[in-house]
């Protein structure tokens, strides 16, 4: 990866089209019927907002709310300028039949693909691939991808045909091949923000579903991930499931006469913007409220209520901690700030219910009239989250598997208590911060209980040294550098002639075994 100081983002010299399921803002009506905007959810949106706000990129995304769809129709499906209060964007909202969108989002993207890529299926029971799932692919995932591809192809043509297209995530696996057919000169770059699992995980899907998605992705010039491991897993998948020649030395795969590069760029946060937020009035008020409830020790977790986040085992570990250390009674609080997620998907509804039940059980077992050990808050308040980041002694980030996990980076940057990070070895961020955290295996509840105790009792000097090391990593690779390195590498790859000649020497060797 090219070296940049990450201080500013250079304007790309070709047309730029961003593509993702969620856009920078969602539109809705307030109680008086006025149209208002709300910033789109998730780390992906935050990351791309910078690029879209600083350049003349057009951002093609799905119309998600009824008001989004109304705007798409009012503007005859062309690009519209949107102001989110901080930045202006050019956004093209793509309108779908709500039933098609529901099949695309709530059956195929989630849970089907999300669970495959996070190894979440309980294979002796689920998934059942029935007519419902096949129809969701044919009459949901496919038409939504086709309509997005139509919009992208039009935007590429408008910018002269040789634009860069940056696609994002698992919602769009069919789009690259559809765009490539119509835009042979475009440069297609697809960033996958979730883990890429080992090839056998993909065998859960029949070839009828799997192959079009993998073949769709192969039309890209670059497929990018957060870690080297995911990039290598991707190449293994191409080798084992599609019998394609790959090079683990160059991180590339040959598809006919075309070479596709697999790359990895660990995403980060906008450190300056988060620090500005931390200094805001709203955070100060939330901080005072949390300070009032704070006991001697504060353990924190911040997550969407997603099954991959391993929220239940985190609470079970805390229960073990309380059982092993009754002297902590009344002295520690586990604050869980959970944002409801994907509540139109059955598995997510059940998961949230299990969380509530387990918290009630633990609070009943260990709490008393004056003290509840777990303070569960199911709401979405960013000022409260940032205030809690300042105050924790231990931050729990214990996902089953996670593409990156930006909570770890946000929390360690903002913390003012020399807090300790308890971090799953299966989170992408472990590659960067694992050395300075207490690493845990996400299924090992006893080890997580021990890690909580170790974090709460660690010497002050050691806590400080570990946190400062984390902060240095976070500052030196912030979001601008993440974007700039991708733009630099794209420019370098565009300048290379396509090596349609003989296979590189290590291809035969790599195909035999890695
Ligand atoms: C992850 C995915 C994003 C997604 C976000 C929130 O970070 O990589 O693509 O937007 O989760 O999930 P949601 O389903 O609410 O968009």
Boltz pocket constraint, residues with backbone or C-beta under 6 A from the ligand:
constraints:
  - pocket:
      binder: B
      contacts: [[A, 22], [A, 41], [A, 42], [A, 43], [A, 44], [A, 110], [A, 169], [A, 193], [A, 194], [A, 341], [A, 342]]
      max_distance: 6.0
